[in-house]
Amino acid sequence: MGKINEPLKRVFVGFNSFFAILGCTLIYLAIKASASSTQEMSSIDMPGLSWILVFAIGVLCVSILGIYAASSEKVLVLKIFAGLMGIGMIIMMIFGIITAVGRNQLKAAFTSPSSEEVGAYMKKQEFTSSLQELQPTFKCCGIVSAKDWGDQIPNSCECRSSGGYECTSKPEGIRGPDQIYVKSCGEIIFSLMDGYIKISIGFCFGFAVIALLGLLITIFMIHQVKHNDTAGTVYAMRSY
């Protein structure tokens, strides 16, 4: 008879088996995405794929260790698994907090009229190109205002009053279309990014909760193994 409660062991093994399958799936998707990527892929995407691959391998290895720990009922292996769960919980909580703080900073950068980060974004060619594509679609101009474009407002900001959108005259001393969109693009850009950020925050804190549950269950199993070992030793001494 095993030292760990059999239903608990089955739940724990099933729990880790699910995450082992999840880890294999993430590894497959990351490798497939990396293989299908072209030379035109931006330098931002490749580190993202690398982190996903590292995370997936970590999930797979820890899950296999959890299955072995429960099956072998060895205290040392269970303690190692518990330690990894504790470390994982702390890491995911830290990443969740950092992402939440970063979200607030990003919101301020894209929506605050006094934002100092706008200039840094406008110096990036990829960002300004994307912004120019966004402006005619969402009928907006600039991040927080048309002045973000400096002394040259692009034609993508041009507003035609016949379209039913609110227009305004361009600021004095600035080249570009005479009529531009009143609305800025900052809130729209942030709303497009916010969904992914919220998913990331939920992902981090969700895994932190799962790691906490894994840690508590492992501690309980360690207690069961030690209790059975102690009981067995006492029984043998009395028989002798």
Biotite code that builds the C-alpha atoms (Angstrom):
import biotite.structure as struc

atoms = struc.array([
    struc.Atom([0.000, 0.000, 0.000], chain_id="A", res_id=1, res_name="MET", atom_name="CA", element="C"),
    struc.Atom([1.298, 3.442, -0.913], chain_id="A", res_id=2, res_name="GLY", atom_name="CA", element="C"),
    struc.Atom([2.270, 6.036, 1.641], chain_id="A", res_id=3, res_name="LYS", atom_name="CA", element="C"),
    struc.Atom([0.269, 8.797, -0.114], chain_id="A", res_id=4, res_name="ILE", atom_name="CA", element="C"),
    struc.Atom([-3.508, 8.817, -0.237], chain_id="A", res_id=5, res_name="ASN", atom_name="CA", element="C"),
    struc.Atom([-4.353, 7.117, -3.544], chain_id="A", res_id=6, res_name="GLU", atom_name="CA", element="C"),
    struc.Atom([-7.108, 9.547, -4.745], chain_id="A", res_id=7, res_name="PRO", atom_name="CA", element="C"),
    struc.Atom([-4.828, 12.493, -3.940], chain_id="A", res_id=8, res_name="LEU", atom_name="CA", element="C"),
    struc.Atom([-1.968, 10.891, -5.829], chain_id="A", res_id=9, res_name="LYS", atom_name="CA", element="C"),
    struc.Atom([-4.164, 10.309, -8.883], chain_id="A", res_id=10, res_name="ARG", atom_name="CA", element="C"),
    struc.Atom([-5.372, 13.894, -8.878], chain_id="A", res_id=11, res_name="VAL", atom_name="CA", element="C"),
    struc.Atom([-1.802, 15.156, -8.515], chain_id="A", res_id=12, res_name="PHE", atom_name="CA", element="C"),
    struc.Atom([-0.478, 12.915, -11.304], chain_id="A", res_id=13, res_name="VAL", atom_name="CA", element="C"),
    struc.Atom([-3.385, 13.890, -13.563], chain_id="A", res_id=14, res_name="GLY", atom_name="CA", element="C"),
    struc.Atom([-2.788, 17.550, -12.779], chain_id="A", res_id=15, res_name="PHE", atom_name="CA", element="C"),
    struc.Atom([0.881, 17.281, -13.746], chain_id="A", res_id=16, res_name="ASN", atom_name="CA", element="C"),
    struc.Atom([0.090, 15.150, -16.790], chain_id="A", res_id=17, res_name="SER", atom_name="CA", element="C"),
    struc.Atom([-2.168, 17.922, -18.090], chain_id="A", res_id=18, res_name="PHE", atom_name="CA", element="C"),
    struc.Atom([0.624, 20.479, -17.736], chain_id="A", res_id=19, res_name="PHE", atom_name="CA", element="C"),
    struc.Atom([3.119, 18.091, -19.328], chain_id="A", res_id=20, res_name="ALA", atom_name="CA", element="C"),
    struc.Atom([0.829, 17.882, -22.372], chain_id="A", res_id=21, res_name="ILE", atom_name="CA", element="C"),
    struc.Atom([0.458, 21.673, -22.284], chain_id="A", res_id=22, res_name="LEU", atom_name="CA", element="C"),
    struc.Atom([4.241, 22.060, -22.216], chain_id="A", res_id=23, res_name="GLY", atom_name="CA", element="C"),
    struc.Atom([4.643, 19.707, -25.209], chain_id="A", res_id=24, res_name="CYS", atom_name="CA", element="C"),
    struc.Atom([1.971, 21.633, -27.110], chain_id="A", res_id=25, res_name="THR", atom_name="CA", element="C"),
    struc.Atom([3.650, 24.980, -26.417], chain_id="A", res_id=26, res_name="LEU", atom_name="CA", element="C"),
    struc.Atom([7.031, 23.577, -27.483], chain_id="A", res_id=27, res_name="ILE", atom_name="CA", element="C"),
    struc.Atom([5.516, 22.312, -30.740], chain_id="A", res_id=28, res_name="TYR", atom_name="CA", element="C"),
    struc.Atom([3.787, 25.638, -31.448], chain_id="A", res_id=29, res_name="LEU", atom_name="CA", element="C"),
    struc.Atom([6.921, 27.657, -30.633], chain_id="A", res_id=30, res_name="ALA", atom_name="CA", element="C"),
    struc.Atom([9.111, 25.488, -32.877], chain_id="A", res_id=31, res_name="ILE", atom_name="CA", element="C"),
    struc.Atom([6.535, 25.583, -35.668], chain_id="A", res_id=32, res_name="LYS", atom_name="CA", element="C"),
    struc.Atom([6.216, 29.374, -35.415], chain_id="A", res_id=33, res_name="ALA", atom_name="CA", element="C"),
    struc.Atom([10.004, 29.731, -35.429], chain_id="A", res_id=34, res_name="SER", atom_name="CA", element="C"),
    struc.Atom([10.381, 27.428, -38.440], chain_id="A", res_id=35, res_name="ALA", atom_name="CA", element="C"),
    struc.Atom([7.668, 29.197, -40.443], chain_id="A", res_id=36, res_name="SER", atom_name="CA", element="C"),
    struc.Atom([9.042, 32.663, -39.674], chain_id="A", res_id=37, res_name="SER", atom_name="CA", element="C"),
    struc.Atom([10.695, 34.510, -42.526], chain_id="A", res_id=38, res_name="THR", atom_name="CA", element="C"),
    struc.Atom([13.755, 36.722, -42.566], chain_id="A", res_id=39, res_name="GLN", atom_name="CA", element="C"),
    struc.Atom([11.377, 39.690, -42.431], chain_id="A", res_id=40, res_name="GLU", atom_name="CA", element="C"),
    struc.Atom([10.338, 38.843, -38.872], chain_id="A", res_id=41, res_name="MET", atom_name="CA", element="C"),
    struc.Atom([11.111, 41.735, -36.545], chain_id="A", res_id=42, res_name="SER", atom_name="CA", element="C"),
    struc.Atom([13.749, 41.476, -33.837], chain_id="A", res_id=43, res_name="SER", atom_name="CA", element="C"),
    struc.Atom([10.964, 41.848, -31.233], chain_id="A", res_id=44, res_name="ILE", atom_name="CA", element="C"),
    struc.Atom([9.250, 38.607, -32.204], chain_id="A", res_id=45, res_name="ASP", atom_name="CA", element="C"),
    struc.Atom([12.215, 36.246, -31.911], chain_id="A", res_id=46, res_name="MET", atom_name="CA", element="C"),
    struc.Atom([12.954, 36.887, -28.206], chain_id="A", res_id=47, res_name="PRO", atom_name="CA", element="C"),
    struc.Atom([9.227, 36.404, -27.580], chain_id="A", res_id=48, res_name="GLY", atom_name="CA", element="C"),
    struc.Atom([9.335, 32.960, -29.197], chain_id="A", res_id=49, res_name="LEU", atom_name="CA", element="C"),
    struc.Atom([12.479, 32.108, -27.246], chain_id="A", res_id=50, res_name="SER", atom_name="CA", element="C"),
    struc.Atom([10.831, 32.988, -23.927], chain_id="A", res_id=51, res_name="TRP", atom_name="CA", element="C"),
    struc.Atom([7.761, 30.911, -24.830], chain_id="A", res_id=52, res_name="ILE", atom_name="CA", element="C"),
    struc.Atom([10.017, 27.956, -25.657], chain_id="A", res_id=53, res_name="LEU", atom_name="CA", element="C"),
    struc.Atom([11.963, 28.318, -22.386], chain_id="A", res_id=54, res_name="VAL", atom_name="CA", element="C"),
    struc.Atom([8.703, 28.564, -20.418], chain_id="A", res_id=55, res_name="PHE", atom_name="CA", element="C"),
    struc.Atom([7.249, 25.512, -22.193], chain_id="A", res_id=56, res_name="ALA", atom_name="CA", element="C"),
    struc.Atom([10.363, 23.410, -21.527], chain_id="A", res_id=57, res_name="ILE", atom_name="CA", element="C"),
    struc.Atom([10.242, 24.483, -17.877], chain_id="A", res_id=58, res_name="GLY", atom_name="CA", element="C"),
    struc.Atom([6.578, 23.492, -17.560], chain_id="A", res_id=59, res_name="VAL", atom_name="CA", element="C"),
    struc.Atom([7.272, 20.102, -19.163], chain_id="A", res_id=60, res_name="LEU", atom_name="CA", element="C"),
    struc.Atom([10.299, 19.328, -16.956], chain_id="A", res_id=61, res_name="CYS", atom_name="CA", element="C"),
    struc.Atom([8.605, 20.396, -13.718], chain_id="A", res_id=62, res_name="VAL", atom_name="CA", element="C"),
    struc.Atom([5.475, 18.397, -14.591], chain_id="A", res_id=63, res_name="SER", atom_name="CA", element="C"),
    struc.Atom([7.514, 15.251, -15.263], chain_id="A", res_id=64, res_name="ILE", atom_name="CA", element="C"),
    struc.Atom([9.310, 15.792, -11.956], chain_id="A", res_id=65, res_name="LEU", atom_name="CA", element="C"),
    struc.Atom([5.936, 16.121, -10.200], chain_id="A", res_id=66, res_name="GLY", atom_name="CA", element="C"),
    struc.Atom([4.684, 12.861, -11.704], chain_id="A", res_id=67, res_name="ILE", atom_name="CA", element="C"),
    struc.Atom([7.880, 11.078, -10.636], chain_id="A", res_id=68, res_name="TYR", atom_name="CA", element="C"),
    struc.Atom([7.748, 12.617, -7.148], chain_id="A", res_id=69, res_name="ALA", atom_name="CA", element="C"),
    struc.Atom([4.214, 11.384, -6.518], chain_id="A", res_id=70, res_name="ALA", atom_name="CA", element="C"),
    struc.Atom([4.883, 7.944, -8.029], chain_id="A", res_id=71, res_name="SER", atom_name="CA", element="C"),
    struc.Atom([8.163, 7.339, -6.185], chain_id="A", res_id=72, res_name="SER", atom_name="CA", element="C"),
    struc.Atom([6.888, 8.805, -2.883], chain_id="A", res_id=73, res_name="GLU", atom_name="CA", element="C"),
    struc.Atom([10.419, 9.971, -2.092], chain_id="A", res_id=74, res_name="LYS", atom_name="CA", element="C"),
    struc.Atom([10.570, 12.862, 0.352], chain_id="A", res_id=75, res_name="VAL", atom_name="CA", element="C"),
    struc.Atom([13.649, 14.438, -1.271], chain_id="A", res_id=76, res_name="LEU", atom_name="CA", element="C"),
    struc.Atom([12.051, 14.541, -4.726], chain_id="A", res_id=77, res_name="VAL", atom_name="CA", element="C"),
    struc.Atom([8.824, 15.898, -3.276], chain_id="A", res_id=78, res_name="LEU", atom_name="CA", element="C"),
    struc.Atom([10.785, 18.618, -1.475], chain_id="A", res_id=79, res_name="LYS", atom_name="CA", element="C"),
    struc.Atom([12.575, 19.570, -4.698], chain_id="A", res_id=80, res_name="ILE", atom_name="CA", element="C"),
    struc.Atom([9.228, 19.796, -6.489], chain_id="A", res_id=81, res_name="PHE", atom_name="CA", element="C"),
    struc.Atom([7.770, 21.873, -3.638], chain_id="A", res_id=82, res_name="ALA", atom_name="CA", element="C"),
    struc.Atom([10.750, 24.222, -3.847], chain_id="A", res_id=83, res_name="GLY", atom_name="CA", element="C"),
    struc.Atom([10.254, 24.667, -7.592], chain_id="A", res_id=84, res_name="LEU", atom_name="CA", element="C"),
    struc.Atom([6.558, 25.384, -7.035], chain_id="A", res_id=85, res_name="MET", atom_name="CA", element="C"),
    struc.Atom([7.445, 28.031, -4.466], chain_id="A", res_id=86, res_name="GLY", atom_name="CA", element="C"),
    struc.Atom([10.011, 29.651, -6.751], chain_id="A", res_id=87, res_name="ILE", atom_name="CA", element="C"),
    struc.Atom([7.605, 29.508, -9.700], chain_id="A", res_id=88, res_name="GLY", atom_name="CA", element="C"),
    struc.Atom([4.839, 31.118, -7.650], chain_id="A", res_id=89, res_name="MET", atom_name="CA", element="C"),
    struc.Atom([7.107, 34.005, -6.620], chain_id="A", res_id=90, res_name="ILE", atom_name="CA", element="C"),
    struc.Atom([8.415, 34.516, -10.178], chain_id="A", res_id=91, res_name="ILE", atom_name="CA", element="C"),
    struc.Atom([4.913, 34.572, -11.703], chain_id="A", res_id=92, res_name="MET", atom_name="CA", element="C"),
    struc.Atom([3.689, 37.007, -9.044], chain_id="A", res_id=93, res_name="MET", atom_name="CA", element="C"),
    struc.Atom([6.651, 39.310, -9.738], chain_id="A", res_id=94, res_name="ILE", atom_name="CA", element="C"),
    struc.Atom([5.992, 39.204, -13.481], chain_id="A", res_id=95, res_name="PHE", atom_name="CA", element="C"),
    struc.Atom([2.294, 39.833, -12.864], chain_id="A", res_id=96, res_name="GLY", atom_name="CA", element="C"),
    struc.Atom([3.013, 42.878, -10.696], chain_id="A", res_id=97, res_name="ILE", atom_name="CA", element="C"),
    struc.Atom([5.568, 44.234, -13.193], chain_id="A", res_id=98, res_name="ILE", atom_name="CA", element="C"),
    struc.Atom([3.075, 43.807, -16.047], chain_id="A", res_id=99, res_name="THR", atom_name="CA", element="C"),
    struc.Atom([0.309, 45.515, -14.059], chain_id="A", res_id=100, res_name="ALA", atom_name="CA", element="C"),
    struc.Atom([2.582, 48.466, -13.226], chain_id="A", res_id=101, res_name="VAL", atom_name="CA", element="C"),
    struc.Atom([3.752, 48.608, -16.841], chain_id="A", res_id=102, res_name="GLY", atom_name="CA", element="C"),
    struc.Atom([0.133, 48.709, -18.000], chain_id="A", res_id=103, res_name="ARG", atom_name="CA", element="C"),
    struc.Atom([-0.551, 51.796, -15.892], chain_id="A", res_id=104, res_name="ASN", atom_name="CA", element="C"),
    struc.Atom([2.602, 53.472, -17.180], chain_id="A", res_id=105, res_name="GLN", atom_name="CA", element="C"),
    struc.Atom([1.676, 52.621, -20.771], chain_id="A", res_id=106, res_name="LEU", atom_name="CA", element="C"),
    struc.Atom([-1.812, 54.040, -20.290], chain_id="A", res_id=107, res_name="LYS", atom_name="CA", element="C"),
    struc.Atom([-0.369, 57.291, -18.946], chain_id="A", res_id=108, res_name="ALA", atom_name="CA", element="C"),
    struc.Atom([2.103, 57.464, -21.844], chain_id="A", res_id=109, res_name="ALA", atom_name="CA", element="C"),
    struc.Atom([-0.612, 57.135, -24.493], chain_id="A", res_id=110, res_name="PHE", atom_name="CA", element="C"),
    struc.Atom([-3.407, 59.146, -22.895], chain_id="A", res_id=111, res_name="THR", atom_name="CA", element="C"),
    struc.Atom([-1.809, 61.875, -20.750], chain_id="A", res_id=112, res_name="SER", atom_name="CA", element="C"),
    struc.Atom([-1.430, 65.258, -22.502], chain_id="A", res_id=113, res_name="PRO", atom_name="CA", element="C"),
    struc.Atom([1.772, 65.876, -20.542], chain_id="A", res_id=114, res_name="SER", atom_name="CA", element="C"),
    struc.Atom([3.298, 62.508, -21.423], chain_id="A", res_id=115, res_name="SER", atom_name="CA", element="C"),
    struc.Atom([7.080, 62.611, -21.871], chain_id="A", res_id=116, res_name="GLU", atom_name="CA", element="C"),
    struc.Atom([7.296, 59.153, -23.480], chain_id="A", res_id=117, res_name="GLU", atom_name="CA", element="C"),
    struc.Atom([5.544, 60.243, -26.689], chain_id="A", res_id=118, res_name="VAL", atom_name="CA", element="C"),
    struc.Atom([8.746, 61.677, -28.161], chain_id="A", res_id=119, res_name="GLY", atom_name="CA", element="C"),
    struc.Atom([10.556, 58.366, -27.705], chain_id="A", res_id=120, res_name="ALA", atom_name="CA", element="C"),
    struc.Atom([7.802, 56.464, -29.508], chain_id="A", res_id=121, res_name="TYR", atom_name="CA", element="C"),
    struc.Atom([7.669, 58.973, -32.365], chain_id="A", res_id=122, res_name="MET", atom_name="CA", element="C"),
    struc.Atom([11.405, 58.469, -33.016], chain_id="A", res_id=123, res_name="LYS", atom_name="CA", element="C"),
    struc.Atom([10.815, 54.811, -33.881], chain_id="A", res_id=124, res_name="LYS", atom_name="CA", element="C"),
    struc.Atom([10.276, 54.286, -37.610], chain_id="A", res_id=125, res_name="GLN", atom_name="CA", element="C"),
    struc.Atom([8.220, 51.109, -37.134], chain_id="A", res_id=126, res_name="GLU", atom_name="CA", element="C"),
    struc.Atom([5.888, 52.849, -34.685], chain_id="A", res_id=127, res_name="PHE", atom_name="CA", element="C"),
    struc.Atom([5.319, 55.933, -36.853], chain_id="A", res_id=128, res_name="THR", atom_name="CA", element="C"),
    struc.Atom([4.652, 53.732, -39.901], chain_id="A", res_id=129, res_name="SER", atom_name="CA", element="C"),
    struc.Atom([2.036, 51.763, -37.958], chain_id="A", res_id=130, res_name="SER", atom_name="CA", element="C"),
    struc.Atom([0.537, 54.998, -36.637], chain_id="A", res_id=131, res_name="LEU", atom_name="CA", element="C"),
    struc.Atom([0.156, 56.378, -40.152], chain_id="A", res_id=132, res_name="GLN", atom_name="CA", element="C"),
    struc.Atom([-1.744, 53.237, -41.154], chain_id="A", res_id=133, res_name="GLU", atom_name="CA", element="C"),
    struc.Atom([-3.913, 53.503, -38.034], chain_id="A", res_id=134, res_name="LEU", atom_name="CA", element="C"),
    struc.Atom([-4.897, 57.173, -38.407], chain_id="A", res_id=135, res_name="GLN", atom_name="CA", element="C"),
    struc.Atom([-7.147, 57.003, -41.499], chain_id="A", res_id=136, res_name="PRO", atom_name="CA", element="C"),
    struc.Atom([-8.768, 53.801, -40.219], chain_id="A", res_id=137, res_name="THR", atom_name="CA", element="C"),
    struc.Atom([-9.764, 55.154, -36.813], chain_id="A", res_id=138, res_name="PHE", atom_name="CA", element="C"),
    struc.Atom([-10.018, 58.823, -37.885], chain_id="A", res_id=139, res_name="LYS", atom_name="CA", element="C"),
    struc.Atom([-7.436, 60.119, -35.408], chain_id="A", res_id=140, res_name="CYS", atom_name="CA", element="C"),
    struc.Atom([-4.178, 62.076, -35.527], chain_id="A", res_id=141, res_name="CYS", atom_name="CA", element="C"),
    struc.Atom([-1.058, 61.767, -33.360], chain_id="A", res_id=142, res_name="GLY", atom_name="CA", element="C"),
    struc.Atom([-0.736, 59.947, -30.053], chain_id="A", res_id=143, res_name="ILE", atom_name="CA", element="C"),
    struc.Atom([-1.987, 62.623, -27.682], chain_id="A", res_id=144, res_name="VAL", atom_name="CA", element="C"),
    struc.Atom([-2.284, 65.422, -30.268], chain_id="A", res_id=145, res_name="SER", atom_name="CA", element="C"),
    struc.Atom([-1.346, 66.347, -33.837], chain_id="A", res_id=146, res_name="ALA", atom_name="CA", element="C"),
    struc.Atom([1.699, 68.198, -32.469], chain_id="A", res_id=147, res_name="LYS", atom_name="CA", element="C"),
    struc.Atom([3.332, 64.819, -31.843], chain_id="A", res_id=148, res_name="ASP", atom_name="CA", element="C"),
    struc.Atom([4.278, 64.865, -35.540], chain_id="A", res_id=149, res_name="TRP", atom_name="CA", element="C"),
    struc.Atom([6.473, 67.916, -35.075], chain_id="A", res_id=150, res_name="GLY", atom_name="CA", element="C"),
    struc.Atom([6.499, 70.426, -37.944], chain_id="A", res_id=151, res_name="ASP", atom_name="CA", element="C"),
    struc.Atom([5.158, 68.010, -40.572], chain_id="A", res_id=152, res_name="GLN", atom_name="CA", element="C"),
    struc.Atom([1.733, 66.396, -40.165], chain_id="A", res_id=153, res_name="ILE", atom_name="CA", element="C"),
    struc.Atom([1.298, 63.436, -42.559], chain_id="A", res_id=154, res_name="PRO", atom_name="CA", element="C"),
    struc.Atom([-1.526, 63.204, -45.078], chain_id="A", res_id=155, res_name="ASN", atom_name="CA", element="C"),
    struc.Atom([-3.001, 60.285, -43.122], chain_id="A", res_id=156, res_name="SER", atom_name="CA", element="C"),
    struc.Atom([-4.277, 62.897, -40.631], chain_id="A", res_id=157, res_name="CYS", atom_name="CA", element="C"),
    struc.Atom([-6.287, 64.708, -43.301], chain_id="A", res_id=158, res_name="GLU", atom_name="CA", element="C"),
    struc.Atom([-9.945, 65.061, -42.341], chain_id="A", res_id=159, res_name="CYS", atom_name="CA", element="C"),
    struc.Atom([-12.790, 65.658, -44.762], chain_id="A", res_id=160, res_name="ARG", atom_name="CA", element="C"),
    struc.Atom([-15.813, 67.298, -43.145], chain_id="A", res_id=161, res_name="SER", atom_name="CA", element="C"),
    struc.Atom([-18.050, 65.556, -45.660], chain_id="A", res_id=162, res_name="SER", atom_name="CA", element="C"),
    struc.Atom([-17.232, 62.263, -43.986], chain_id="A", res_id=163, res_name="GLY", atom_name="CA", element="C"),
    struc.Atom([-19.151, 63.235, -40.878], chain_id="A", res_id=164, res_name="GLY", atom_name="CA", element="C"),
    struc.Atom([-16.080, 63.260, -38.611], chain_id="A", res_id=165, res_name="TYR", atom_name="CA", element="C"),
    struc.Atom([-15.030, 66.101, -36.378], chain_id="A", res_id=166, res_name="GLU", atom_name="CA", element="C"),
    struc.Atom([-12.244, 68.116, -37.997], chain_id="A", res_id=167, res_name="CYS", atom_name="CA", element="C"),
    struc.Atom([-10.063, 71.013, -36.926], chain_id="A", res_id=168, res_name="THR", atom_name="CA", element="C"),
    struc.Atom([-7.518, 73.296, -38.532], chain_id="A", res_id=169, res_name="SER", atom_name="CA", element="C"),
    struc.Atom([-3.878, 72.262, -38.310], chain_id="A", res_id=170, res_name="LYS", atom_name="CA", element="C"),
    struc.Atom([-1.731, 74.139, -35.731], chain_id="A", res_id=171, res_name="PRO", atom_name="CA", element="C"),
    struc.Atom([-0.116, 77.324, -37.027], chain_id="A", res_id=172, res_name="GLU", atom_name="CA", element="C"),
    struc.Atom([3.401, 77.074, -38.359], chain_id="A", res_id=173, res_name="GLY", atom_name="CA", element="C"),
    struc.Atom([3.111, 73.349, -39.127], chain_id="A", res_id=174, res_name="ILE", atom_name="CA", element="C"),
    struc.Atom([3.064, 71.874, -42.609], chain_id="A", res_id=175, res_name="ARG", atom_name="CA", element="C"),
    struc.Atom([0.479, 69.330, -43.660], chain_id="A", res_id=176, res_name="GLY", atom_name="CA", element="C"),
    struc.Atom([-3.257, 69.036, -44.477], chain_id="A", res_id=177, res_name="PRO", atom_name="CA", element="C"),
    struc.Atom([-5.360, 72.110, -43.681], chain_id="A", res_id=178, res_name="ASP", atom_name="CA", element="C"),
    struc.Atom([-8.006, 70.032, -41.911], chain_id="A", res_id=179, res_name="GLN", atom_name="CA", element="C"),
    struc.Atom([-7.012, 67.219, -39.558], chain_id="A", res_id=180, res_name="ILE", atom_name="CA", element="C"),
    struc.Atom([-8.837, 64.842, -37.197], chain_id="A", res_id=181, res_name="TYR", atom_name="CA", element="C"),
    struc.Atom([-9.620, 66.262, -33.770], chain_id="A", res_id=182, res_name="VAL", atom_name="CA", element="C"),
    struc.Atom([-9.401, 62.913, -31.986], chain_id="A", res_id=183, res_name="LYS", atom_name="CA", element="C"),
    struc.Atom([-5.979, 61.586, -30.963], chain_id="A", res_id=184, res_name="SER", atom_name="CA", element="C"),
    struc.Atom([-4.965, 57.935, -31.377], chain_id="A", res_id=185, res_name="CYS", atom_name="CA", element="C"),
    struc.Atom([-3.502, 57.321, -27.915], chain_id="A", res_id=186, res_name="GLY", atom_name="CA", element="C"),
    struc.Atom([-6.617, 55.813, -26.315], chain_id="A", res_id=187, res_name="GLU", atom_name="CA", element="C"),
    struc.Atom([-7.258, 53.678, -29.400], chain_id="A", res_id=188, res_name="ILE", atom_name="CA", element="C"),
    struc.Atom([-3.681, 52.339, -29.415], chain_id="A", res_id=189, res_name="ILE", atom_name="CA", element="C"),
    struc.Atom([-3.863, 51.566, -25.709], chain_id="A", res_id=190, res_name="PHE", atom_name="CA", element="C"),
    struc.Atom([-7.245, 49.825, -26.058], chain_id="A", res_id=191, res_name="SER", atom_name="CA", element="C"),
    struc.Atom([-5.807, 47.608, -28.818], chain_id="A", res_id=192, res_name="LEU", atom_name="CA", element="C"),
    struc.Atom([-2.890, 46.613, -26.572], chain_id="A", res_id=193, res_name="MET", atom_name="CA", element="C"),
    struc.Atom([-4.823, 46.475, -23.303], chain_id="A", res_id=194, res_name="ASP", atom_name="CA", element="C"),
    struc.Atom([-6.576, 43.186, -24.064], chain_id="A", res_id=195, res_name="GLY", atom_name="CA", element="C"),
    struc.Atom([-3.273, 41.359, -24.541], chain_id="A", res_id=196, res_name="TYR", atom_name="CA", element="C"),
    struc.Atom([-1.819, 42.991, -21.430], chain_id="A", res_id=197, res_name="ILE", atom_name="CA", element="C"),
    struc.Atom([-4.798, 41.904, -19.309], chain_id="A", res_id=198, res_name="LYS", atom_name="CA", element="C"),
    struc.Atom([-4.452, 38.353, -20.634], chain_id="A", res_id=199, res_name="ILE", atom_name="CA", element="C"),
    struc.Atom([-0.758, 38.405, -19.660], chain_id="A", res_id=200, res_name="SER", atom_name="CA", element="C"),
    struc.Atom([-1.605, 39.641, -16.153], chain_id="A", res_id=201, res_name="ILE", atom_name="CA", element="C"),
    struc.Atom([-4.278, 36.960, -15.745], chain_id="A", res_id=202, res_name="GLY", atom_name="CA", element="C"),
    struc.Atom([-1.859, 34.342, -17.069], chain_id="A", res_id=203, res_name="PHE", atom_name="CA", element="C"),
    struc.Atom([0.838, 35.314, -14.544], chain_id="A", res_id=204, res_name="CYS", atom_name="CA", element="C"),
    struc.Atom([-1.431, 35.428, -11.499], chain_id="A", res_id=205, res_name="PHE", atom_name="CA", element="C"),
    struc.Atom([-3.311, 32.322, -12.654], chain_id="A", res_id=206, res_name="GLY", atom_name="CA", element="C"),
    struc.Atom([-0.088, 30.319, -12.796], chain_id="A", res_id=207, res_name="PHE", atom_name="CA", element="C"),
    struc.Atom([0.912, 31.762, -9.422], chain_id="A", res_id=208, res_name="ALA", atom_name="CA", element="C"),
    struc.Atom([-2.313, 30.405, -7.891], chain_id="A", res_id=209, res_name="VAL", atom_name="CA", element="C"),
    struc.Atom([-1.777, 27.024, -9.593], chain_id="A", res_id=210, res_name="ILE", atom_name="CA", element="C"),
    struc.Atom([1.799, 26.904, -8.251], chain_id="A", res_id=211, res_name="ALA", atom_name="CA", element="C"),
    struc.Atom([0.498, 27.707, -4.760], chain_id="A", res_id=212, res_name="LEU", atom_name="CA", element="C"),
    struc.Atom([-2.011, 24.846, -4.953], chain_id="A", res_id=213, res_name="LEU", atom_name="CA", element="C"),
    struc.Atom([0.740, 22.519, -6.186], chain_id="A", res_id=214, res_name="GLY", atom_name="CA", element="C"),
    struc.Atom([2.945, 23.619, -3.307], chain_id="A", res_id=215, res_name="LEU", atom_name="CA", element="C"),
    struc.Atom([0.240, 23.003, -0.683], chain_id="A", res_id=216, res_name="LEU", atom_name="CA", element="C"),
    struc.Atom([-0.631, 19.566, -2.084], chain_id="A", res_id=217, res_name="ILE", atom_name="CA", element="C"),
    struc.Atom([3.055, 18.611, -2.199], chain_id="A", res_id=218, res_name="THR", atom_name="CA", element="C"),
    struc.Atom([3.561, 19.692, 1.424], chain_id="A", res_id=219, res_name="ILE", atom_name="CA", element="C"),
    struc.Atom([0.570, 17.563, 2.405], chain_id="A", res_id=220, res_name="PHE", atom_name="CA", element="C"),
    struc.Atom([2.016, 14.560, 0.539], chain_id="A", res_id=221, res_name="MET", atom_name="CA", element="C"),
    struc.Atom([5.391, 15.045, 2.232], chain_id="A", res_id=222, res_name="ILE", atom_name="CA", element="C"),
    struc.Atom([3.570, 15.010, 5.579], chain_id="A", res_id=223, res_name="HIS", atom_name="CA", element="C"),
    struc.Atom([1.796, 11.755, 4.630], chain_id="A", res_id=224, res_name="GLN", atom_name="CA", element="C"),
    struc.Atom([5.026, 10.068, 3.557], chain_id="A", res_id=225, res_name="VAL", atom_name="CA", element="C"),
    struc.Atom([6.842, 11.104, 6.740], chain_id="A", res_id=226, res_name="LYS", atom_name="CA", element="C"),
    struc.Atom([3.894, 10.053, 8.882], chain_id="A", res_id=227, res_name="HIS", atom_name="CA", element="C"),
    struc.Atom([3.790, 6.581, 7.295], chain_id="A", res_id=228, res_name="ASN", atom_name="CA", element="C"),
    struc.Atom([7.574, 6.202, 7.594], chain_id="A", res_id=229, res_name="ASP", atom_name="CA", element="C"),
    struc.Atom([7.405, 7.115, 11.295], chain_id="A", res_id=230, res_name="THR", atom_name="CA", element="C"),
    struc.Atom([4.464, 4.800, 11.915], chain_id="A", res_id=231, res_name="ALA", atom_name="CA", element="C"),
    struc.Atom([6.237, 1.937, 10.163], chain_id="A", res_id=232, res_name="GLY", atom_name="CA", element="C"),
    struc.Atom([9.378, 2.427, 12.232], chain_id="A", res_id=233, res_name="THR", atom_name="CA", element="C"),
    struc.Atom([7.474, 2.478, 15.515], chain_id="A", res_id=234, res_name="VAL", atom_name="CA", element="C"),
    struc.Atom([5.519, -0.652, 14.542], chain_id="A", res_id=235, res_name="TYR", atom_name="CA", element="C"),
    struc.Atom([8.720, -2.534, 13.656], chain_id="A", res_id=236, res_name="ALA", atom_name="CA", element="C"),
    struc.Atom([10.339, -1.610, 16.968], chain_id="A", res_id=237, res_name="MET", atom_name="CA", element="C"),
    struc.Atom([7.351, -2.844, 18.945], chain_id="A", res_id=238, res_name="ARG", atom_name="CA", element="C"),
    struc.Atom([7.281, -6.151, 17.069], chain_id="A", res_id=239, res_name="SER", atom_name="CA", element="C"),
    struc.Atom([10.900, -6.654, 17.838], chain_id="A", res_id=240, res_name="TYR", atom_name="CA", element="C"),
])
